[in-house]
Each structure stands twice: as structure tokens, then as C-alpha cells.
């Protein structure tokens, strides 16, 4: 009997590949890897140190390249669930400290039938429910204390028990403990000298009596709004979601004060009010900042890391993905999409490599993904430093504040993985370098114009029968 055609849409019976994949960390990259590995016929054993509902609900963006992966799940059913939770925005409005509109950018690549803006907690919960419906084995409140590998297997010690599989995918975030398993060059986190404070999402009814904040909700019964204020080395980002039913904000500012923590911790909104106290727009912002139920927000350092030379362990059976491998700063809206793409491509590479070539499959995945992710790491740092010193009077009107290169946003990582797997495997066997064909010779060149990008995304989704699933009504 002929073997079914393998494609981004194709699925295989659970466990049919004979490959057991252990996944550590069920954030967005980890959930994607678990679901995609299950779709491609691998047995999945997933572990998460926290409980199933412990993610802080800050706003996140998934670009059109990451959304392609999610929109294939359940023949579009998963995407329909997400569509009810989205922040339905068409543009982001840039203001100065007086509240004057300085620029406005259409959010091509994140809109309906392209990508998503939504709350992280909503996405993680939807992924969790979908994974449950597929019967994927997940264990929460599980403490992984060590990683191990042998010639033909790899595993973890979790809650004192030894668990083994054919490979381990570590998606345990920017503060990854699994990096130590690579046992090569050290990649310490780099403090960029900025602090981020976030509200998480909260109900807009908290602002019902704040007359000075009602401007935020103008027209949100039909379209959500998103704003960014850049003033005096401080960036204040805020808006609505679910058509005005919820509000969020985030504030990033440079600091010279020593911060004694790197993890996310509770903070107080008073610190944010202090940052904007001399801004002319303060009266319109303060009720938005202080109306969080309980008056508490969250803070953390803005951290990055030098791009890694490889994401695999010495014997090649333990691999990092997502923020554990390549933390990307939020300035370019690609951190989540890159983690989603990791999860999708690793499942395909294991599928095509087969059980006897698991290590080669993981190395092929790395060869396909590492150059793009590394470029975005470096670009994110350059962009955040430029935005922190932005002077509106000197801004070139053609300068992009939200760059969206078409080679990133109009790229189908799954289609490319199937198309190029044999070529990359051949390069691996020959010891040759592989340069992904979708990356231009000079990726720093200006991105495609927005109308061209929109047309490319539309054509890509139409080719995959994914376009026009939803309307904006």
C-alpha cells in the first residue's frame, strides 16, 4: 500500500513513528512541539514545573509565519477558538509624551486571517485544552533535576524518577536549566539595562468610573485599539482586547539602579506612575495604570543572550527550542512565532529522519532554523536600543517602527521543511554548510511594502486553503 503523502496538513496515527519525544516546559513553544510531534506520529511525554494555569496574561503577538502552524490544527477548529479571544486591531498608534499622534502603522501580519494579538494566558489555555483533546501525556508540577543521554537514548530525572525516550526537547524558557546539558560554550544572559513592568490583562469594567480614561474605548465595539508612547527613554504600550472588553499595558524603561532579581515578580503600579508623572499625558494614563484589580503588576529585567553556536547536546539527543535556544526581544513581535516554528519543524524532521536517524533529524532542524533565529536575536537588540533613544523630531517618516520583512512574515516553515529536508540531510552527511534559501543575502535590507506583504500572506494562505476562514464582523 502506498504511503500517504507527507505534508504540513498530514497527520499520522499516534505512536506510529516509533519515536518517543520527551518535552520539558509547556509554554507556547513546548505546547507546539508536543502537538506537532503528536500530529506526526511520535509518542509524546511532556513535563511542566508549574501548574496548568499559571501563565501571566500579558499581551502577545503571533505573526503570520507562526499563525500558519496553528491554523492547520484541527482543520481550522483551533484557529476559530483563538479568533474569539483575539485583540482585533488594524493599526498601532505612536504618541509622544504629550499625547500627540506621531505615526500610525497598519499591523499587516497580525490581523484577521494573518496572525494574532491576544493574551498569553488565553493562548496557553487553548493549547492545553487542545492537547488534552488529543490525549497527549502531560505531567504538571513536575521538577526536572537533570538530563542524561546515551548513544541510543536520552531522558530526564523528574520528581526523582528516570524517564527515557529517543530524544529530549527542552523548551524551558529564557532562564533554561537545560542549557547546562549542552556542556560547551557558556551563554550567560545579558542585562540590557531596562526593566519591564506589565499589567497582564484585566477587565475594562475596572475603568468604568475613570472618566479621564474613556478615550481609550472610542470605537472599540467594532475594533480594538493599540498605542505606544515613546518618551524620555521610556516606552509605554497599552490597548484593548476582545473588542474593548479587556485592557492591558506594559512599560519598559532604562534604569541605572541595580536590580537583584531576574525572574518575574510582583510589583506596584506606583513605580509606573512615577515614571510618567511629568508627562503632559499623565492624567489620561494614570487611571489606566492604577485600575488593575489589586493594584499589582509584574516586573522583570529585559534580558537577551548572544546567539548560540548550536542547540544540541554532545551526543545530539537533547535539544533546546524557543526562548531556551534563542530568546528574541519583544520589539519585533517574533519571539513566539520563532518558538512555534521550532516546534513544527522539529516534528517534521523527526518524521522524515525516522527512529534510526533521530540525531540527524535534530541536527537538520537546527541547520534549518538557527540562522534565522540568530539574526532576529541580534536585530531585536539593535532595534530596542534605537527605540530607547528615539527622538521624534529626527525620525525619518519612511523609517519603520514595526519592521515586518516578507522573508520572515510570508515564510511557511513547514512547507520549507518538507521541501528541503533531503537537501539539508545531504549537506549534513557531506559536512557542508546549509544556507536557508528564504533568507536574503542582506537580511537587514528594508522590508517589503505593507501592501506587498499583505498580498504575499494572502497568496500563501490561499495556497494552503487557510485564507478567509474568518471575517472581522
C-alpha positions as a LaTeX table, in Angstrom:
\begin{tabular}{lrrr}
\hline
Residue & $x$ (\AA) & $y$ (\AA) & $z$ (\AA) \\
\hline
Unk1 & 0.00 & 0.00 & 0.00 \\
Unk2 & 1.31 & 3.45 & $-0.93$ \\
Unk3 & 2.47 & 5.62 & 1.93 \\
Unk4 & 0.24 & 8.68 & 2.47 \\
Unk5 & 1.74 & 11.92 & 1.17 \\
Unk6 & 3.57 & 13.81 & 3.90 \\
Unk7 & 2.72 & 17.49 & 4.04 \\
Unk8 & 2.10 & 20.29 & 6.57 \\
Unk9 & $-1.54$ & 19.20 & 6.80 \\
Unk10 & $-0.92$ & 15.45 & 7.02 \\
Unk11 & $-1.16$ & 13.56 & 10.30 \\
Unk12 & $-0.03$ & 10.09 & 11.33 \\
Unk13 & $-1.55$ & 7.61 & 13.81 \\
Unk14 & $-0.36$ & 8.24 & 17.41 \\
Unk15 & 2.91 & 6.45 & 18.13 \\
Unk16 & 3.27 & 5.17 & 14.57 \\
Unk17 & 6.77 & 6.60 & 14.06 \\
Unk18 & 8.19 & 4.58 & 16.94 \\
Unk19 & 9.90 & 7.73 & 18.25 \\
Unk20 & 9.37 & 8.78 & 21.87 \\
Unk21 & 9.85 & 12.51 & 22.42 \\
Unk22 & 10.26 & 13.94 & 25.93 \\
Unk23 & 9.32 & 17.61 & 26.18 \\
Unk24 & 10.35 & 19.74 & 29.15 \\
Unk25 & 8.46 & 23.02 & 29.52 \\
Unk26 & 4.91 & 23.66 & 28.36 \\
Unk27 & 4.96 & 27.25 & 27.31 \\
Unk28 & 3.92 & 28.11 & 23.79 \\
Unk29 & 6.97 & 26.55 & 22.10 \\
Unk30 & 6.62 & 23.41 & 24.23 \\
Unk31 & 2.91 & 23.01 & 23.57 \\
Unk32 & 3.53 & 23.49 & 19.85 \\
Unk33 & 6.25 & 20.83 & 19.86 \\
Unk34 & 4.00 & 18.44 & 21.80 \\
Unk35 & 1.03 & 18.90 & 19.48 \\
Unk36 & 3.08 & 18.81 & 16.27 \\
Unk37 & 5.03 & 15.72 & 17.37 \\
Unk38 & 1.71 & 14.02 & 18.16 \\
Unk39 & 0.34 & 15.03 & 14.75 \\
Unk40 & 3.36 & 13.49 & 13.03 \\
Unk41 & 3.01 & 10.15 & 14.83 \\
Unk42 & 5.54 & 10.47 & 17.66 \\
Unk43 & 4.83 & 9.40 & 21.23 \\
Unk44 & 4.97 & 12.48 & 23.47 \\
Unk45 & 5.80 & 12.65 & 27.19 \\
Unk46 & 5.54 & 16.27 & 28.35 \\
Unk47 & 6.53 & 17.77 & 31.71 \\
Unk48 & 5.98 & 21.24 & 33.19 \\
Unk49 & 7.28 & 22.51 & 36.53 \\
Unk50 & 4.24 & 24.73 & 37.18 \\
Unk51 & 0.53 & 24.01 & 37.19 \\
Unk52 & $-1.60$ & 24.00 & 34.02 \\
Unk53 & $-2.98$ & 27.51 & 34.59 \\
Unk54 & $-0.01$ & 29.50 & 35.86 \\
Unk55 & 0.83 & 31.80 & 32.92 \\
Unk56 & 0.64 & 35.55 & 33.40 \\
Unk57 & $-1.79$ & 37.03 & 30.91 \\
Unk58 & 0.25 & 39.69 & 29.13 \\
Unk59 & $-0.47$ & 40.63 & 25.52 \\
Unk60 & 1.41 & 38.68 & 22.85 \\
Unk61 & 1.72 & 38.83 & 19.09 \\
Unk62 & 1.89 & 35.86 & 16.75 \\
Unk63 & 2.95 & 36.85 & 13.26 \\
Unk64 & 1.60 & 35.31 & 10.08 \\
Unk65 & 4.54 & 32.87 & 9.89 \\
Unk66 & 3.72 & 31.38 & 13.30 \\
Unk67 & $-0.04$ & 31.52 & 12.75 \\
Unk68 & 0.28 & 29.27 & 9.69 \\
Unk69 & 1.27 & 26.42 & 12.01 \\
Unk70 & $-1.59$ & 26.92 & 14.49 \\
Unk71 & $-4.22$ & 27.47 & 11.81 \\
Unk72 & $-3.62$ & 23.96 & 10.43 \\
Unk73 & $-4.65$ & 22.28 & 13.69 \\
Unk74 & $-7.98$ & 20.50 & 13.69 \\
Unk75 & $-8.74$ & 21.65 & 10.12 \\
Unk76 & $-9.12$ & 25.22 & 11.34 \\
Unk77 & $-11.06$ & 24.45 & 14.54 \\
Unk78 & $-8.21$ & 25.58 & 16.77 \\
Unk79 & $-7.92$ & 28.87 & 14.87 \\
Unk80 & $-11.63$ & 29.52 & 15.28 \\
Unk81 & $-11.25$ & 29.14 & 19.04 \\
Unk82 & $-8.40$ & 31.67 & 19.00 \\
Unk83 & $-10.34$ & 34.10 & 16.86 \\
Unk84 & $-12.87$ & 34.66 & 19.65 \\
Unk85 & $-10.05$ & 35.63 & 22.03 \\
Unk86 & $-8.06$ & 37.97 & 19.83 \\
Unk87 & $-7.31$ & 41.66 & 20.06 \\
Unk88 & $-8.83$ & 42.78 & 16.78 \\
Unk89 & $-6.51$ & 45.59 & 15.72 \\
Unk90 & $-5.65$ & 47.07 & 12.35 \\
Unk91 & $-3.02$ & 49.60 & 13.38 \\
Unk92 & $-0.79$ & 50.75 & 16.20 \\
Unk93 & $-0.77$ & 54.46 & 17.02 \\
Unk94 & 2.50 & 56.03 & 18.18 \\
Unk95 & 2.22 & 59.00 & 20.53 \\
Unk96 & 4.70 & 61.32 & 22.17 \\
Unk97 & 4.64 & 62.28 & 25.85 \\
Unk98 & 2.05 & 64.98 & 25.21 \\
Unk99 & $-0.35$ & 62.53 & 23.60 \\
Unk100 & 0.23 & 63.87 & 20.09 \\
Unk101 & $-0.07$ & 61.29 & 17.32 \\
Unk102 & 3.34 & 60.99 & 15.69 \\
Unk103 & 2.90 & 57.94 & 13.50 \\
Unk104 & 0.44 & 55.15 & 12.73 \\
Unk105 & 1.31 & 51.76 & 11.29 \\
Unk106 & $-1.04$ & 49.15 & 9.87 \\
Unk107 & $-0.37$ & 45.84 & 11.59 \\
Unk108 & $-0.13$ & 43.70 & 8.48 \\
Unk109 & 0.90 & 40.20 & 9.50 \\
Unk110 & $-1.03$ & 40.23 & 12.78 \\
Unk111 & $-4.61$ & 40.94 & 11.67 \\
Unk112 & $-7.61$ & 38.73 & 10.91 \\
Unk113 & $-6.67$ & 35.90 & 8.53 \\
Unk114 & $-2.98$ & 36.70 & 9.08 \\
Unk115 & $-1.85$ & 36.42 & 12.70 \\
Unk116 & $-2.96$ & 37.17 & 16.24 \\
Unk117 & $-2.69$ & 39.60 & 19.10 \\
Unk118 & $-4.12$ & 38.06 & 22.26 \\
Unk119 & $-3.46$ & 37.36 & 25.92 \\
Unk120 & $-0.77$ & 34.77 & 26.62 \\
Unk121 & $-2.93$ & 33.03 & 29.22 \\
Unk122 & $-5.76$ & 32.62 & 26.69 \\
Unk123 & $-3.44$ & 31.05 & 24.12 \\
Unk124 & $-1.80$ & 28.69 & 26.63 \\
Unk125 & $-5.19$ & 27.59 & 27.99 \\
Unk126 & $-6.47$ & 26.93 & 24.45 \\
Unk127 & $-3.33$ & 24.93 & 23.64 \\
Unk128 & $-3.70$ & 22.98 & 26.87 \\
Unk129 & $-7.32$ & 22.08 & 26.11 \\
Unk130 & $-6.42$ & 21.05 & 22.57 \\
Unk131 & $-3.55$ & 18.86 & 23.79 \\
Unk132 & $-5.93$ & 17.23 & 26.29 \\
Unk133 & $-8.39$ & 16.51 & 23.47 \\
Unk134 & $-5.62$ & 14.75 & 21.54 \\
Unk135 & $-4.73$ & 12.56 & 24.51 \\
Unk136 & $-1.17$ & 13.86 & 24.87 \\
Unk137 & 0.56 & 12.77 & 28.08 \\
Unk138 & 1.30 & 15.86 & 30.20 \\
Unk139 & 2.51 & 16.00 & 33.79 \\
Unk140 & 2.41 & 19.30 & 35.66 \\
Unk141 & 4.07 & 20.33 & 38.92 \\
Unk142 & 6.97 & 18.16 & 37.77 \\
Unk143 & 10.51 & 19.09 & 38.77 \\
Unk144 & 13.19 & 18.07 & 36.29 \\
Unk145 & 16.51 & 17.89 & 38.13 \\
Unk146 & 18.84 & 16.52 & 35.46 \\
Unk147 & 19.21 & 15.45 & 31.83 \\
Unk148 & 21.07 & 12.42 & 30.53 \\
Unk149 & 21.84 & 10.83 & 27.17 \\
Unk150 & 23.44 & 7.70 & 25.77 \\
Unk151 & 24.26 & 6.56 & 22.26 \\
Unk152 & 20.74 & 5.33 & 21.56 \\
Unk153 & 18.50 & 7.15 & 24.05 \\
Unk154 & 18.09 & 10.23 & 26.22 \\
Unk155 & 16.00 & 11.27 & 29.16 \\
Unk156 & 15.45 & 13.20 & 32.35 \\
Unk157 & 15.20 & 12.72 & 36.08 \\
Unk158 & 11.83 & 14.15 & 37.09 \\
Unk159 & 10.43 & 14.06 & 40.62 \\
Unk160 & 13.20 & 11.58 & 41.40 \\
Unk161 & 12.23 & 9.15 & 38.61 \\
Unk162 & 14.16 & 8.28 & 35.47 \\
Unk163 & 12.23 & 8.81 & 32.22 \\
Unk164 & 13.70 & 7.81 & 28.87 \\
Unk165 & 12.92 & 8.38 & 25.21 \\
Unk166 & 14.64 & 8.77 & 21.87 \\
Unk167 & 15.26 & 12.48 & 22.41 \\
Unk168 & 14.54 & 15.36 & 24.77 \\
Unk169 & 13.20 & 18.72 & 23.62 \\
Unk170 & 13.87 & 21.40 & 26.23 \\
Unk171 & 11.56 & 24.40 & 25.93 \\
Unk172 & 12.06 & 25.67 & 29.46 \\
Unk173 & 12.34 & 29.36 & 28.62 \\
Unk174 & 14.86 & 32.17 & 28.78 \\
Unk175 & 16.18 & 31.01 & 32.18 \\
Unk176 & 16.63 & 27.46 & 30.85 \\
Unk177 & 18.19 & 24.88 & 33.15 \\
Unk178 & 18.64 & 22.54 & 30.20 \\
Unk179 & 21.38 & 24.68 & 28.63 \\
Unk180 & 23.83 & 23.09 & 31.06 \\
Unk181 & 23.26 & 19.77 & 29.24 \\
Unk182 & 24.97 & 21.20 & 26.15 \\
Unk183 & 28.29 & 21.26 & 28.06 \\
Unk184 & 30.00 & 23.55 & 25.57 \\
Unk185 & 30.36 & 27.30 & 25.36 \\
Unk186 & 28.59 & 29.23 & 28.09 \\
Unk187 & 25.91 & 31.72 & 27.09 \\
Unk188 & 25.10 & 33.93 & 30.07 \\
Unk189 & 22.03 & 36.13 & 29.90 \\
Unk190 & 22.79 & 39.77 & 29.13 \\
Unk191 & 21.06 & 42.52 & 31.09 \\
Unk192 & 20.17 & 45.35 & 28.68 \\
Unk193 & 19.74 & 47.87 & 31.48 \\
Unk194 & 15.97 & 48.07 & 31.20 \\
Unk195 & 13.07 & 46.95 & 33.35 \\
Unk196 & 9.69 & 45.81 & 32.04 \\
Unk197 & 6.53 & 46.19 & 34.11 \\
Unk198 & 3.33 & 44.56 & 32.85 \\
Unk199 & $-0.27$ & 44.64 & 33.94 \\
Unk200 & $-1.46$ & 41.42 & 32.41 \\
Unk201 & $-4.98$ & 41.63 & 31.04 \\
Unk202 & $-7.78$ & 42.99 & 33.19 \\
Unk203 & $-11.50$ & 43.74 & 32.61 \\
Unk204 & $-12.31$ & 47.13 & 31.14 \\
Unk205 & $-15.11$ & 47.49 & 33.69 \\
Unk206 & $-12.33$ & 48.36 & 36.16 \\
Unk207 & $-12.16$ & 51.70 & 34.31 \\
Unk208 & $-15.90$ & 52.38 & 34.16 \\
Unk209 & $-15.75$ & 55.26 & 36.65 \\
Unk210 & $-12.47$ & 56.72 & 35.33 \\
Unk211 & $-13.73$ & 59.50 & 33.08 \\
Unk212 & $-10.21$ & 60.51 & 32.04 \\
Unk213 & $-9.62$ & 57.05 & 30.53 \\
Unk214 & $-12.77$ & 56.69 & 28.43 \\
Unk215 & $-10.97$ & 57.92 & 25.30 \\
Unk216 & $-9.25$ & 54.54 & 25.17 \\
Unk217 & $-12.55$ & 52.81 & 24.33 \\
Unk218 & $-13.63$ & 55.02 & 21.42 \\
Unk219 & $-14.79$ & 52.69 & 18.65 \\
Unk220 & $-13.68$ & 49.51 & 20.40 \\
Unk221 & $-17.11$ & 47.92 & 19.99 \\
Unk222 & $-16.02$ & 47.45 & 16.36 \\
Unk223 & $-12.20$ & 47.48 & 16.51 \\
Unk224 & $-9.65$ & 47.22 & 19.32 \\
Unk225 & $-7.06$ & 49.95 & 19.80 \\
Unk226 & $-3.32$ & 49.74 & 20.41 \\
Unk227 & $-0.98$ & 52.58 & 21.39 \\
Unk228 & 2.70 & 53.04 & 22.06 \\
Unk229 & 4.19 & 56.11 & 23.73 \\
Unk230 & 7.95 & 56.64 & 23.47 \\
Unk231 & 9.24 & 59.44 & 25.68 \\
Unk232 & 12.39 & 60.07 & 27.73 \\
Unk233 & 13.86 & 56.55 & 27.35 \\
Unk234 & 10.55 & 55.04 & 28.43 \\
Unk235 & 8.15 & 53.07 & 26.26 \\
Unk236 & 4.54 & 52.69 & 27.39 \\
Unk237 & 2.48 & 50.17 & 25.41 \\
Unk238 & $-1.25$ & 49.73 & 26.00 \\
Unk239 & $-4.56$ & 48.91 & 24.39 \\
Unk240 & $-7.73$ & 46.84 & 24.44 \\
Unk241 & $-8.62$ & 43.26 & 23.54 \\
Unk242 & $-11.81$ & 41.31 & 22.81 \\
Unk243 & $-13.35$ & 44.45 & 21.30 \\
Unk244 & $-12.93$ & 46.64 & 24.34 \\
Unk245 & $-13.80$ & 44.05 & 26.98 \\
Unk246 & $-10.25$ & 43.94 & 28.34 \\
Unk247 & $-7.28$ & 46.28 & 28.83 \\
Unk248 & $-3.53$ & 45.71 & 29.08 \\
Unk249 & $-0.39$ & 47.78 & 29.42 \\
Unk250 & 3.36 & 47.33 & 29.60 \\
Unk251 & 6.06 & 49.83 & 30.47 \\
Unk252 & 9.75 & 49.45 & 29.64 \\
Unk253 & 12.30 & 51.95 & 30.89 \\
Unk254 & 16.05 & 52.22 & 31.20 \\
Unk255 & 17.49 & 52.06 & 34.69 \\
Unk256 & 20.91 & 52.50 & 36.24 \\
Unk257 & 19.80 & 51.07 & 39.56 \\
Unk258 & 21.00 & 47.54 & 40.39 \\
Unk259 & 18.17 & 45.02 & 40.22 \\
Unk260 & 18.63 & 42.00 & 42.47 \\
Unk261 & 16.28 & 39.66 & 40.63 \\
Unk262 & 15.85 & 38.40 & 37.08 \\
Unk263 & 12.67 & 36.36 & 37.35 \\
Unk264 & 9.18 & 37.81 & 37.05 \\
Unk265 & 7.97 & 39.12 & 40.39 \\
Unk266 & 5.08 & 41.17 & 41.74 \\
Unk267 & 5.49 & 44.92 & 41.68 \\
Unk268 & 3.46 & 48.05 & 42.40 \\
Unk269 & 1.81 & 50.38 & 39.91 \\
Unk270 & 3.17 & 53.37 & 41.86 \\
Unk271 & 6.56 & 52.82 & 40.23 \\
Unk272 & 4.98 & 53.20 & 36.78 \\
Unk273 & 3.02 & 56.31 & 37.77 \\
Unk274 & 6.29 & 57.81 & 38.99 \\
Unk275 & 7.80 & 57.28 & 35.53 \\
Unk276 & 5.05 & 59.25 & 33.77 \\
Unk277 & 4.39 & 61.87 & 36.46 \\
Unk278 & 5.90 & 64.71 & 34.40 \\
Unk279 & 4.39 & 63.69 & 31.07 \\
Unk280 & 1.69 & 66.04 & 29.75 \\
Unk281 & $-0.48$ & 62.98 & 29.04 \\
Unk282 & $-0.22$ & 61.72 & 32.63 \\
Unk283 & $-3.88$ & 62.40 & 33.53 \\
Unk284 & $-5.07$ & 60.19 & 30.67 \\
Unk285 & $-2.65$ & 57.37 & 31.54 \\
Unk286 & $-2.74$ & 57.22 & 35.32 \\
Unk287 & $-6.23$ & 55.65 & 35.64 \\
Unk288 & $-5.26$ & 53.02 & 33.06 \\
Unk289 & $-2.14$ & 52.20 & 35.07 \\
Unk290 & $-3.75$ & 52.11 & 38.51 \\
Unk291 & $-7.06$ & 50.37 & 37.72 \\
Unk292 & $-5.60$ & 46.87 & 37.83 \\
Unk293 & $-7.64$ & 44.80 & 40.31 \\
Unk294 & $-5.48$ & 44.54 & 43.42 \\
Unk295 & $-3.16$ & 47.33 & 42.26 \\
Unk296 & $-0.32$ & 44.94 & 41.48 \\
Unk297 & 1.65 & 44.47 & 38.28 \\
Unk298 & 4.65 & 42.30 & 37.39 \\
Unk299 & 8.23 & 43.30 & 36.70 \\
Unk300 & 11.32 & 41.68 & 35.23 \\
Unk301 & 14.61 & 42.66 & 33.66 \\
Unk302 & 14.86 & 42.88 & 29.88 \\
Unk303 & 17.32 & 40.10 & 29.12 \\
Unk304 & 18.89 & 38.75 & 25.98 \\
Unk305 & 21.64 & 36.31 & 25.07 \\
Unk306 & 24.36 & 36.03 & 22.46 \\
Unk307 & 23.22 & 33.69 & 19.65 \\
Unk308 & 24.29 & 30.14 & 20.37 \\
Unk309 & 26.56 & 28.15 & 18.04 \\
Unk310 & 24.37 & 25.09 & 18.42 \\
Unk311 & 21.22 & 23.99 & 20.21 \\
Unk312 & 22.15 & 20.32 & 20.73 \\
Unk313 & 23.90 & 18.27 & 23.41 \\
Unk314 & 27.23 & 16.46 & 22.77 \\
Unk315 & 25.57 & 13.18 & 21.73 \\
Unk316 & 22.85 & 15.02 & 19.84 \\
Unk317 & 19.73 & 13.72 & 21.58 \\
Unk318 & 18.89 & 16.73 & 23.78 \\
Unk319 & 17.82 & 19.90 & 22.01 \\
Unk320 & 16.79 & 23.40 & 23.04 \\
Unk321 & 13.97 & 25.27 & 21.31 \\
Unk322 & 12.15 & 28.57 & 21.77 \\
Unk323 & 13.47 & 31.05 & 24.32 \\
Unk324 & 15.74 & 28.38 & 25.79 \\
Unk325 & 17.67 & 28.38 & 22.49 \\
Unk326 & 17.17 & 31.90 & 21.14 \\
Unk327 & 15.40 & 34.50 & 23.30 \\
Unk328 & 14.09 & 37.20 & 20.95 \\
Unk329 & 13.19 & 40.61 & 22.36 \\
Unk330 & 9.54 & 41.68 & 22.02 \\
Unk331 & 10.35 & 44.72 & 19.86 \\
Unk332 & 9.93 & 42.78 & 16.61 \\
Unk333 & 6.95 & 40.61 & 17.54 \\
Unk334 & 8.67 & 37.35 & 16.54 \\
Unk335 & 9.64 & 35.58 & 19.77 \\
Unk336 & 6.55 & 33.39 & 19.91 \\
Unk337 & 6.42 & 32.76 & 16.18 \\
Unk338 & 10.02 & 31.56 & 16.20 \\
Unk339 & 9.28 & 29.14 & 19.05 \\
Unk340 & 6.17 & 27.89 & 17.25 \\
Unk341 & 8.22 & 27.31 & 14.11 \\
Unk342 & 10.82 & 25.37 & 16.13 \\
Unk343 & 8.12 & 23.02 & 17.40 \\
Unk344 & 6.68 & 22.46 & 13.94 \\
Unk345 & 9.99 & 21.91 & 12.16 \\
Unk346 & 11.41 & 19.55 & 14.79 \\
Unk347 & 8.35 & 17.28 & 14.48 \\
Unk348 & 8.74 & 17.14 & 10.69 \\
Unk349 & 12.49 & 16.48 & 10.82 \\
Unk350 & 11.98 & 13.58 & 13.23 \\
Unk351 & 9.20 & 12.24 & 11.00 \\
Unk352 & 11.37 & 12.31 & 7.87 \\
Unk353 & 14.55 & 11.11 & 9.59 \\
Unk354 & 12.92 & 8.12 & 11.29 \\
Unk355 & 13.77 & 6.40 & 14.56 \\
Unk356 & 17.22 & 5.23 & 13.46 \\
Unk357 & 18.29 & 8.75 & 12.50 \\
Unk358 & 16.85 & 10.81 & 15.36 \\
Unk359 & 20.15 & 12.60 & 15.99 \\
Unk360 & 20.49 & 13.55 & 12.34 \\
Unk361 & 16.88 & 14.72 & 12.32 \\
Unk362 & 17.56 & 17.08 & 15.22 \\
Unk363 & 20.70 & 18.40 & 13.54 \\
Unk364 & 18.81 & 19.03 & 10.29 \\
Unk365 & 16.21 & 21.01 & 12.24 \\
Unk366 & 18.98 & 23.12 & 13.75 \\
Unk367 & 20.51 & 23.76 & 10.33 \\
Unk368 & 17.12 & 24.88 & 9.02 \\
Unk369 & 16.30 & 27.21 & 11.90 \\
Unk370 & 19.41 & 28.58 & 13.63 \\
Unk371 & 20.43 & 31.29 & 11.14 \\
Unk372 & 17.01 & 32.96 & 11.07 \\
Unk373 & 16.57 & 32.85 & 14.84 \\
Unk374 & 20.11 & 34.14 & 15.47 \\
Unk375 & 19.60 & 37.05 & 13.09 \\
Unk376 & 16.40 & 38.04 & 14.90 \\
Unk377 & 18.16 & 37.90 & 18.27 \\
Unk378 & 20.75 & 40.42 & 17.11 \\
Unk379 & 18.24 & 42.57 & 15.25 \\
Unk380 & 15.95 & 42.76 & 18.28 \\
Unk381 & 18.78 & 44.16 & 20.42 \\
Unk382 & 19.68 & 46.77 & 17.79 \\
Unk383 & 16.04 & 47.82 & 17.43 \\
Unk384 & 15.37 & 48.15 & 21.16 \\
Unk385 & 18.44 & 50.35 & 21.58 \\
Unk386 & 17.30 & 52.56 & 18.70 \\
Unk387 & 13.80 & 52.92 & 20.10 \\
Unk388 & 15.11 & 53.75 & 23.57 \\
Unk389 & 16.94 & 56.77 & 22.16 \\
Unk390 & 14.25 & 57.78 & 19.66 \\
Unk391 & 13.82 & 61.49 & 19.00 \\
Unk392 & 10.58 & 62.24 & 17.18 \\
Unk393 & 11.95 & 65.42 & 15.61 \\
Unk394 & 14.72 & 63.44 & 13.88 \\
Unk395 & 12.60 & 60.46 & 12.83 \\
Unk396 & 12.62 & 59.71 & 9.12 \\
Unk397 & 8.99 & 59.44 & 8.01 \\
Unk398 & 9.88 & 56.34 & 5.99 \\
Unk399 & 11.56 & 54.64 & 8.96 \\
Unk400 & 9.79 & 51.50 & 10.14 \\
Unk401 & 8.91 & 51.36 & 13.83 \\
Unk402 & 7.41 & 47.87 & 13.44 \\
Unk403 & 9.54 & 46.12 & 10.78 \\
Unk404 & 7.96 & 43.11 & 9.12 \\
Unk405 & 10.27 & 41.69 & 6.44 \\
Unk406 & 8.41 & 39.48 & 3.98 \\
Unk407 & 11.12 & 36.81 & 4.14 \\
Unk408 & 10.05 & 36.28 & 7.76 \\
Unk409 & 6.31 & 37.01 & 7.78 \\
Unk410 & 5.46 & 35.35 & 4.45 \\
Unk411 & 7.52 & 32.23 & 5.14 \\
Unk412 & 5.97 & 28.77 & 5.54 \\
Unk413 & 8.41 & 26.85 & 7.74 \\
Unk414 & 6.55 & 23.53 & 7.40 \\
Unk415 & 6.35 & 23.60 & 3.63 \\
Unk416 & 10.04 & 24.53 & 3.50 \\
Unk417 & 10.98 & 21.71 & 5.89 \\
Unk418 & 9.32 & 19.07 & 3.71 \\
Unk419 & 10.76 & 20.57 & 0.53 \\
Unk420 & 14.35 & 20.92 & 1.75 \\
Unk421 & 14.81 & 18.08 & 4.24 \\
Unk422 & 16.64 & 15.76 & 1.81 \\
Unk423 & 18.88 & 18.61 & 0.63 \\
Unk424 & 19.83 & 19.57 & 4.19 \\
Unk425 & 20.42 & 15.93 & 5.17 \\
Unk426 & 22.74 & 15.57 & 2.20 \\
Unk427 & 24.65 & 18.70 & 3.22 \\
Unk428 & 24.93 & 17.28 & 6.75 \\
Unk429 & 26.33 & 13.97 & 5.53 \\
Unk430 & 28.88 & 15.82 & 3.39 \\
Unk431 & 29.87 & 18.18 & 6.19 \\
Unk432 & 28.74 & 21.21 & 4.19 \\
Unk433 & 27.16 & 24.41 & 5.45 \\
Unk434 & 23.48 & 24.94 & 4.67 \\
Unk435 & 22.12 & 28.43 & 3.98 \\
Unk436 & 18.29 & 28.53 & 4.12 \\
Unk437 & 17.08 & 29.71 & 0.72 \\
Unk438 & 14.42 & 32.09 & 2.07 \\
Unk439 & 16.95 & 34.27 & 3.91 \\
Unk440 & 18.21 & 37.11 & 1.64 \\
Unk441 & 21.90 & 37.85 & 1.21 \\
Unk442 & 21.41 & 41.04 & 3.23 \\
Unk443 & 18.52 & 40.43 & 5.64 \\
Unk444 & 18.91 & 43.95 & 7.04 \\
Unk445 & 17.56 & 45.49 & 3.84 \\
Unk446 & 14.23 & 47.38 & 4.19 \\
Unk447 & 11.22 & 45.09 & 4.30 \\
Unk448 & 8.66 & 44.70 & 1.56 \\
Unk449 & 5.99 & 47.40 & 1.45 \\
Unk450 & 2.94 & 46.52 & 3.54 \\
Unk451 & 0.57 & 46.06 & 0.60 \\
Unk452 & 3.06 & 43.63 & $-0.97$ \\
Unk453 & 3.38 & 41.73 & 2.32 \\
Unk454 & $-0.41$ & 41.51 & 2.66 \\
Unk455 & $-0.65$ & 40.11 & $-0.86$ \\
Unk456 & 2.07 & 37.55 & $-0.17$ \\
Unk457 & 0.38 & 36.40 & 3.04 \\
Unk458 & $-2.97$ & 36.15 & 1.27 \\
Unk459 & $-1.48$ & 34.06 & $-1.54$ \\
Unk460 & 0.33 & 31.80 & 0.94 \\
Unk461 & $-2.81$ & 31.14 & 2.96 \\
Unk462 & $-4.91$ & 30.62 & $-0.17$ \\
Unk463 & $-2.43$ & 28.03 & $-1.42$ \\
Unk464 & $-2.91$ & 26.18 & 1.86 \\
Unk465 & $-6.71$ & 26.63 & 1.98 \\
Unk466 & $-6.32$ & 28.77 & 5.09 \\
Unk467 & $-7.38$ & 32.17 & 3.83 \\
Unk468 & $-10.69$ & 33.87 & 4.68 \\
Unk469 & $-11.64$ & 31.50 & 7.48 \\
Unk470 & $-12.83$ & 34.49 & 9.47 \\
Unk471 & $-14.37$ & 37.88 & 8.98 \\
Unk472 & $-13.85$ & 40.97 & 11.12 \\
Unk473 & $-17.55$ & 41.08 & 11.97 \\
\hline
\end{tabular}
